[in-house]
Amino acid sequence: MNNPILIIAVIAVAVGVFGGVLIVGLIYLQRRRQVVDSLIRVNNVVGCFGTVEVPLNHKSPGKVRINLKGSLVDFIALTEETQQLNQGDRIVVVRTKGNKVWVVAM
């Protein structure tokens, strides 16, 4: 092993392998502490903002679209307000029951 190019190549490979193992270990430790939960629960909807997709009023249900955890989710919506909520109106979810949401206008 008197060839300096061979010695440099062995050292470069050793440093590369050590660096790769170190980076993979650090990424593993970081990801182990993360909690990933993309499950959307209806209880998480209360207090969220959305838009009306199908008009609704206190007599007839409609449909609203809410952005939850990066996904657009549609819900059947009801309201106790006497005014009509039209398509495109901004709403806030105030409560849920089953898979239906009760909303008020913003």
Secondary structure, DSSP 8 states (H G I E B T S, - for coil): ---HHHHHHHHHHHHHHHHHHHHHHHHHHHHHH--------GGGGTT-EEEEEE-B-SSS-EEEEEEETTEEEEEEEE---SS-B-TT-EEEEEEEETTEEEEEE-
